[in-house]
Amino acid sequence: MKKVLSFSLFLILGLVLSQLLPHMMGDNFHSFKEISNILLYITLAYIMINVGREFELDKTRWKSYVNDYFIAMATAALPWIFVACYFVIVLLPVEHNTSWETWKESLLLSRFAAPTSAGILFTMLAAIGLSTSWIYKKIQILAIFDDLDTILLMIPLQIIMIGMKWQMAAVVLIVIFLVYLGWKYLGRFNIKQNWHYILLYSVIVVTITHSLYLVTATMFPGDEGIHIEVLLPAFVLGMLMRHVHIDNKGERVVTTSISLIFMLLVGLSMPHFMGSSLLTDAAIDSGSVLGNQPMLPAGKIALHVLIVTLLSNIGKLVPLLFYRDRLIEERLAISVGMFTRGEVGAGIIFIALGYNIGGPALVISVLTLVLNLILTGIFVVWVRKLAIRAALKSDKPLTI
């Protein structure tokens, strides 16, 4: 629980610093921002490699996972759609309801509500003794699948944002190749997986993706280069590794520290929204609809955060409608477990910032993520109570 609360604290701390540092650092802030963004990409790659390492499937039974994948896809889609509609219909003036520019920005930003925080969830469920239960195993599959679905959907969302240029066609081909590579060679390579090696792999992934962009941008002057977000390459790299479970104090401390740094850097990446200037120059220059909305009073922001949190978690109740051969307590336990959010959702918010999406919707998204993190302990206790109730009903041990 301390770990989850620390994630929230570091995200809030970063958010506060994002409002103070531009004035404190003056002209030096731009250089600081570039360095912090590079570190953010490296820490995000580190997290996604570890998420990919957890992706363990029996490929001989791939048909049995098809149903799980579509349930996970729906579990990721409903929170996303609910939040996107809320941003457009409730948060913005009515004249924006039929604006395609508004919808595409909302669809990208609201994707933060889709992914489940697999790492946090698995750790906490294992800590309360559910690691061998059907609930844990099913949540593990669904959480990994909805993270994968979120990562893959970022490609069409990027195409929507910038149009189907030749660069995006190249990105689509690279994505298809990476997905094929990850599936064909899943868990094939027995390479070192201590934290310092994972960090080295993260630096290499970031270096390759950024170099690809710089080289292609140089080759075609006046045009954008090929930009691949680190999410998918890092995730696929983790998939390729034959998972070696390393559990010692040093590994846990470093991995947790990197996640904390990532949350801090996500907060630091937020645009300035407090003070006399409520609109960022970047948002104004880019013509962002969400970024050009005036900031709301704190009370209204808090109300929107509560509603968006409720909507995003209602959308996660999809598993309750499936697995009818299991008790309703078990199905509800899976759904509640999927309420947890974390690093991947924060990564989506950071990507949205790259398109200069800001304004109240961005602040609400960040604070919703914070609130879900704070509530994670409650969600996990709820899952445990449901698991105990299901075990008593079925007259089976809790570990079955």
C-alpha positions as CSV (number, residue, x, y, z in Angstrom):
1,M,0.0,0.0,0.0
2,K,2.9,2.3,0.8
3,K,4.2,1.8,-2.7
4,V,0.9,2.8,-4.3
5,L,0.6,5.9,-2.1
6,S,4.2,6.8,-3.0
7,F,3.2,6.6,-6.7
8,S,0.4,9.1,-6.1
9,L,2.6,11.4,-4.0
10,F,5.4,11.5,-6.6
11,L,2.9,12.2,-9.4
12,I,1.4,15.1,-7.4
13,L,4.9,16.4,-6.5
14,G,5.8,16.4,-10.2
15,L,2.6,18.2,-11.0
16,V,3.3,20.9,-8.5
17,L,6.9,21.3,-9.7
18,S,5.7,21.6,-13.3
19,Q,3.9,24.8,-12.2
20,L,6.8,26.2,-10.2
21,L,10.0,25.3,-12.2
22,P,9.3,27.3,-15.4
23,H,9.4,30.6,-13.4
24,M,12.2,29.5,-11.1
25,M,14.6,28.2,-13.9
26,G,13.8,30.8,-16.5
27,D,15.7,30.2,-19.8
28,N,17.3,27.0,-18.4
29,F,13.9,25.3,-18.1
30,H,13.9,24.3,-21.8
31,S,17.2,22.3,-21.4
32,F,16.0,20.8,-18.2
33,K,12.7,19.7,-20.0
34,E,14.6,18.0,-22.8
35,I,16.7,16.0,-20.3
36,S,13.7,15.1,-18.2
37,N,11.8,13.9,-21.3
38,I,14.7,11.6,-22.2
39,L,14.7,10.2,-18.7
40,L,11.0,9.7,-18.9
41,Y,11.2,7.7,-22.1
42,I,13.9,5.5,-20.5
43,T,11.9,4.8,-17.4
44,L,8.8,4.1,-19.4
45,A,10.8,1.6,-21.6
46,Y,12.0,0.0,-18.4
47,I,8.5,-0.4,-17.1
48,M,7.2,-1.7,-20.4
49,I,10.0,-4.3,-20.7
50,N,8.9,-5.7,-17.3
51,V,5.3,-5.7,-18.4
52,G,6.3,-7.7,-21.5
53,R,8.3,-10.1,-19.4
54,E,5.0,-11.0,-17.5
55,F,3.4,-11.9,-20.9
56,E,3.5,-15.7,-20.6
57,L,1.1,-17.7,-22.7
58,D,0.9,-21.3,-23.8
59,K,0.9,-20.8,-27.6
60,T,-0.3,-24.4,-28.2
61,R,-3.6,-23.2,-26.5
62,W,-3.9,-19.9,-28.3
63,K,-7.5,-20.5,-29.2
64,S,-8.4,-20.5,-25.5
65,Y,-7.1,-17.0,-25.2
66,V,-9.2,-15.5,-28.0
67,N,-12.2,-15.0,-25.8
68,D,-10.0,-13.5,-23.0
69,Y,-8.5,-11.1,-25.5
70,F,-11.9,-9.8,-26.7
71,I,-13.1,-9.4,-23.1
72,A,-9.9,-7.5,-22.2
73,M,-10.4,-5.3,-25.3
74,A,-14.0,-4.5,-24.2
75,T,-12.7,-3.9,-20.7
76,A,-10.3,-1.4,-22.0
77,A,-12.7,0.2,-24.6
78,L,-15.6,1.0,-22.4
79,P,-13.8,3.3,-19.9
80,W,-12.0,5.0,-22.8
81,I,-15.3,5.6,-24.7
82,F,-17.1,6.8,-21.5
83,V,-14.4,9.3,-20.6
84,A,-14.0,10.5,-24.2
85,C,-17.8,11.2,-24.4
86,Y,-17.7,12.9,-21.0
87,F,-14.9,15.2,-22.1
88,V,-16.7,16.3,-25.3
89,I,-20.3,16.4,-24.2
90,V,-20.0,17.6,-20.6
91,L,-16.7,19.3,-20.2
92,L,-16.7,21.4,-23.4
93,P,-19.1,23.9,-24.7
94,V,-21.9,22.5,-26.9
95,E,-20.5,24.0,-30.1
96,H,-17.6,21.5,-29.9
97,N,-19.9,18.4,-29.7
98,T,-19.8,17.9,-33.5
99,S,-16.2,18.9,-34.0
100,W,-13.9,16.2,-35.3
101,E,-10.8,18.0,-33.9
102,T,-12.4,17.9,-30.5
103,W,-13.3,14.2,-30.7
104,K,-9.9,13.0,-31.9
105,E,-8.1,14.9,-29.1
106,S,-10.5,13.5,-26.5
107,L,-10.1,10.0,-27.9
108,L,-6.4,10.2,-27.5
109,L,-6.3,11.7,-24.0
110,S,-9.0,9.6,-22.6
111,R,-7.2,6.4,-23.5
112,F,-5.4,6.8,-20.2
113,A,-8.5,5.3,-18.5
114,A,-8.1,2.0,-20.5
115,P,-5.0,0.1,-19.2
116,T,-4.8,-1.8,-15.9
117,S,-1.7,-1.4,-13.8
118,A,-0.5,-4.9,-14.2
119,G,2.7,-4.6,-12.1
120,I,1.0,-3.0,-9.1
121,L,-2.0,-5.3,-9.2
122,F,0.0,-8.6,-9.5
123,T,2.2,-7.6,-6.6
124,M,-0.6,-6.7,-4.3
125,L,-2.8,-9.7,-5.1
126,A,0.2,-12.0,-4.6
127,A,0.9,-10.3,-1.2
128,I,-2.6,-11.2,0.1
129,G,-2.3,-14.8,-0.9
130,L,-4.2,-15.0,-4.2
131,S,-1.3,-15.9,-6.5
132,T,-2.5,-19.5,-7.1
133,S,-6.3,-18.6,-7.4
134,W,-8.4,-18.6,-10.6
135,I,-9.1,-15.0,-10.0
136,Y,-5.4,-14.0,-10.0
137,K,-4.6,-16.1,-13.1
138,K,-7.6,-14.6,-15.0
139,I,-6.8,-11.1,-14.0
140,Q,-3.2,-11.6,-15.0
141,I,-4.3,-12.6,-18.5
142,L,-6.9,-9.8,-18.9
143,A,-4.6,-7.1,-17.5
144,I,-1.7,-8.0,-19.8
145,F,-4.1,-8.2,-22.8
146,D,-5.7,-4.8,-22.1
147,D,-2.2,-3.2,-21.8
148,L,-1.3,-4.8,-25.1
149,D,-4.6,-3.6,-26.7
150,T,-3.9,-0.1,-25.4
151,I,-0.5,0.0,-26.9
152,L,-1.7,-1.3,-30.3
153,L,-4.5,1.2,-30.4
154,M,-2.1,4.1,-30.0
155,I,-1.1,3.5,-33.7
156,P,-4.6,4.3,-35.2
157,L,-5.0,7.1,-32.7
158,Q,-1.7,8.6,-33.9
159,I,-2.9,8.3,-37.5
160,I,-6.1,10.1,-36.6
161,M,-4.1,12.9,-35.0
162,I,-1.7,13.5,-37.8
163,G,-3.3,11.8,-40.8
164,M,-2.2,8.9,-42.9
165,K,1.1,10.2,-44.1
166,W,3.9,8.0,-45.5
167,Q,5.5,8.0,-42.0
168,M,2.5,6.5,-40.5
169,A,2.4,3.8,-43.2
170,A,6.0,3.0,-42.2
171,V,5.0,2.9,-38.5
172,V,2.1,0.5,-39.3
173,L,4.6,-1.9,-41.1
174,I,7.0,-1.7,-38.1
175,V,4.2,-2.4,-35.7
176,I,3.0,-5.4,-37.6
177,F,6.6,-6.7,-37.7
178,L,7.1,-6.2,-34.0
179,V,3.8,-8.0,-33.1
180,Y,4.7,-10.9,-35.4
181,L,8.2,-11.0,-33.8
182,G,6.9,-11.0,-30.3
183,W,4.4,-13.8,-30.9
184,K,6.7,-16.0,-32.9
185,Y,9.6,-15.8,-30.5
186,L,7.6,-15.4,-27.3
187,G,9.8,-16.3,-24.3
188,R,12.5,-17.7,-26.6
189,F,15.7,-15.8,-25.6
190,N,17.4,-16.5,-22.3
191,I,19.2,-13.2,-21.7
192,K,20.2,-11.5,-18.5
193,Q,17.3,-9.8,-16.7
194,N,18.8,-8.1,-13.7
195,W,17.7,-4.5,-13.2
196,H,20.9,-3.0,-14.6
197,Y,20.5,-5.1,-17.8
198,I,16.8,-4.1,-18.1
199,L,17.9,-0.5,-17.7
200,L,20.6,-0.9,-20.4
201,Y,18.0,-2.5,-22.8
202,S,15.7,0.5,-22.0
203,V,18.4,3.0,-23.0
204,I,19.0,1.0,-26.2
205,V,15.3,1.0,-27.1
206,V,15.1,4.7,-26.6
207,T,18.3,5.3,-28.5
208,I,17.0,3.3,-31.5
209,T,13.6,4.9,-31.6
210,H,14.9,8.4,-31.3
211,S,17.7,7.7,-33.8
212,L,15.2,6.4,-36.3
213,Y,13.3,9.7,-36.0
214,L,16.4,11.9,-36.4
215,V,17.8,9.9,-39.3
216,T,14.5,9.9,-41.3
217,A,13.9,13.5,-40.5
218,T,17.4,14.4,-41.8
219,M,16.9,12.2,-44.9
220,F,13.7,14.1,-45.8
221,P,14.2,17.7,-45.0
222,G,11.1,19.8,-44.3
223,D,9.2,16.6,-43.4
224,E,8.6,14.7,-40.2
225,G,10.6,11.6,-39.4
226,I,9.3,8.2,-38.5
227,H,8.4,8.3,-34.8
228,I,7.8,5.1,-32.9
229,E,6.6,5.4,-29.3
230,V,8.8,3.3,-27.0
231,L,5.7,1.5,-25.6
232,L,5.5,-1.3,-28.2
233,P,9.2,-1.9,-28.9
234,A,9.9,-2.2,-25.1
235,F,6.9,-4.4,-24.5
236,V,7.9,-6.8,-27.4
237,L,11.5,-6.9,-26.1
238,G,10.1,-8.1,-22.8
239,M,7.9,-10.7,-24.6
240,L,11.0,-12.1,-26.3
241,M,12.8,-12.8,-23.0
242,R,12.4,-16.2,-21.3
243,H,11.1,-14.9,-18.0
244,V,13.5,-15.3,-15.1
245,H,11.9,-14.5,-11.8
246,I,14.4,-12.4,-9.8
247,D,13.0,-11.5,-6.4
248,N,15.5,-9.9,-4.0
249,K,15.5,-6.6,-2.1
250,G,17.9,-4.9,-4.5
251,E,15.8,-5.6,-7.5
252,R,12.6,-4.5,-5.8
253,V,14.1,-1.3,-4.5
254,V,15.5,-0.3,-7.9
255,T,12.4,-1.2,-9.9
256,T,10.1,0.6,-7.4
257,S,12.5,3.6,-7.5
258,I,12.4,3.7,-11.3
259,S,8.6,3.6,-11.3
260,L,8.6,6.5,-8.7
261,I,10.9,8.5,-10.9
262,F,8.7,7.9,-13.9
263,M,5.6,9.1,-12.0
264,L,7.5,12.2,-10.9
265,L,8.7,12.9,-14.5
266,V,5.1,12.5,-15.8
267,G,4.0,15.1,-13.4
268,L,6.9,17.4,-14.4
269,S,5.9,17.0,-18.1
270,M,2.5,18.7,-17.5
271,P,2.1,22.2,-19.1
272,H,1.6,25.3,-17.0
273,F,-2.0,25.8,-16.1
274,M,-1.9,27.9,-12.9
275,G,-1.5,31.6,-12.5
276,S,-2.4,34.5,-14.8
277,S,-1.8,32.6,-18.0
278,L,-4.2,29.7,-18.3
279,L,-3.2,28.6,-21.8
280,T,0.1,27.3,-22.9
281,D,1.7,28.9,-25.9
282,A,2.2,25.5,-27.4
283,A,-1.5,24.8,-27.2
284,I,-2.4,28.1,-28.7
285,D,0.1,27.7,-31.6
286,S,-1.1,24.1,-32.3
287,G,-4.8,25.1,-32.3
288,S,-5.6,22.4,-29.7
289,V,-9.3,22.5,-28.8
290,L,-8.8,20.9,-25.3
291,G,-5.6,23.0,-24.7
292,N,-7.4,26.2,-25.4
293,Q,-10.2,25.7,-22.8
294,P,-10.0,28.1,-19.8
295,M,-9.1,26.4,-16.5
296,L,-11.9,25.6,-14.2
297,P,-12.2,26.4,-10.5
298,A,-10.8,23.8,-8.1
299,G,-14.2,22.7,-6.9
300,K,-15.4,21.9,-10.4
301,I,-12.2,20.1,-11.2
302,A,-12.7,17.9,-8.1
303,L,-16.3,17.1,-9.2
304,H,-15.2,16.2,-12.7
305,V,-12.4,14.0,-11.3
306,L,-14.9,12.0,-9.2
307,I,-17.3,11.5,-12.1
308,V,-14.5,10.5,-14.5
309,T,-13.2,8.1,-11.9
310,L,-16.6,6.6,-11.5
311,L,-17.2,6.3,-15.3
312,S,-13.8,4.7,-16.0
313,N,-14.4,2.1,-13.3
314,I,-17.9,1.3,-14.4
315,G,-16.4,0.6,-17.8
316,K,-14.1,-2.0,-16.2
317,L,-17.1,-4.1,-15.1
318,V,-17.2,-6.0,-18.4
319,P,-15.8,-9.3,-17.0
320,L,-18.9,-9.4,-14.8
321,L,-21.0,-10.2,-17.9
322,F,-18.8,-13.1,-19.0
323,Y,-17.4,-16.3,-17.4
324,R,-20.9,-17.4,-16.5
325,D,-19.6,-20.8,-15.3
326,R,-18.0,-19.0,-12.3
327,L,-19.6,-17.4,-9.3
328,I,-20.7,-13.8,-9.5
329,E,-18.2,-13.0,-6.6
330,E,-15.3,-14.3,-8.8
331,R,-16.5,-12.3,-11.8
332,L,-16.9,-9.1,-9.7
333,A,-13.5,-9.7,-8.1
334,I,-11.9,-9.7,-11.6
335,S,-13.7,-6.5,-12.6
336,V,-12.7,-4.7,-9.3
337,G,-9.1,-5.9,-9.8
338,M,-9.1,-4.2,-13.2
339,F,-9.9,-0.8,-11.6
340,T,-6.2,-0.3,-10.7
341,R,-4.4,2.2,-12.9
342,G,-0.7,3.2,-13.0
343,E,2.3,3.6,-15.2
344,V,0.9,2.7,-18.6
345,G,-2.0,5.2,-18.2
346,A,0.5,7.8,-17.2
347,G,2.5,7.0,-20.3
348,I,-0.6,7.6,-22.4
349,I,-1.0,11.1,-20.8
350,F,2.6,11.9,-21.6
351,I,2.1,10.9,-25.3
352,A,-1.0,13.1,-25.4
353,L,1.1,16.0,-24.2
354,G,3.3,15.5,-27.3
355,Y,0.3,16.7,-29.3
356,N,-0.1,19.7,-27.1
357,I,-3.3,18.5,-25.6
358,G,-3.9,20.3,-22.3
359,G,-6.5,22.4,-20.5
360,P,-8.9,21.2,-17.8
361,A,-9.2,17.7,-19.4
362,L,-5.5,17.1,-18.9
363,V,-5.6,18.1,-15.3
364,I,-8.7,16.0,-14.7
365,S,-7.0,13.0,-16.3
366,V,-3.9,13.3,-14.1
367,L,-5.9,13.8,-10.9
368,T,-8.2,10.8,-11.9
369,L,-5.1,8.7,-12.2
370,V,-3.9,9.9,-8.8
371,L,-7.3,9.1,-7.2
372,N,-7.3,5.6,-8.7
373,L,-3.8,5.0,-7.3
374,I,-4.9,6.1,-3.8
375,L,-7.9,3.8,-4.0
376,T,-5.9,0.8,-5.1
377,G,-5.5,-0.6,-1.6
378,I,-9.3,-0.5,-1.2
379,F,-9.8,-2.2,-4.5
380,V,-7.4,-5.0,-3.5
381,V,-9.0,-5.6,-0.1
382,W,-12.4,-5.7,-1.9
383,V,-11.0,-8.4,-4.3
384,R,-9.8,-10.4,-1.3
385,K,-13.2,-10.3,0.4
386,L,-14.9,-11.4,-2.8
387,A,-12.4,-14.2,-3.2
388,I,-13.0,-15.4,0.4
389,R,-16.8,-15.2,-0.1
390,A,-16.5,-17.2,-3.4
391,A,-14.4,-19.9,-1.7
392,L,-16.9,-20.2,1.2
393,K,-19.8,-20.6,-1.4
394,S,-18.0,-23.2,-3.4
395,D,-16.7,-24.9,-0.3
396,K,-13.2,-24.9,-1.8
397,P,-9.9,-23.5,-0.4
398,L,-9.1,-19.9,-1.3
399,T,-6.1,-21.0,-3.4
400,I,-8.3,-23.0,-5.9
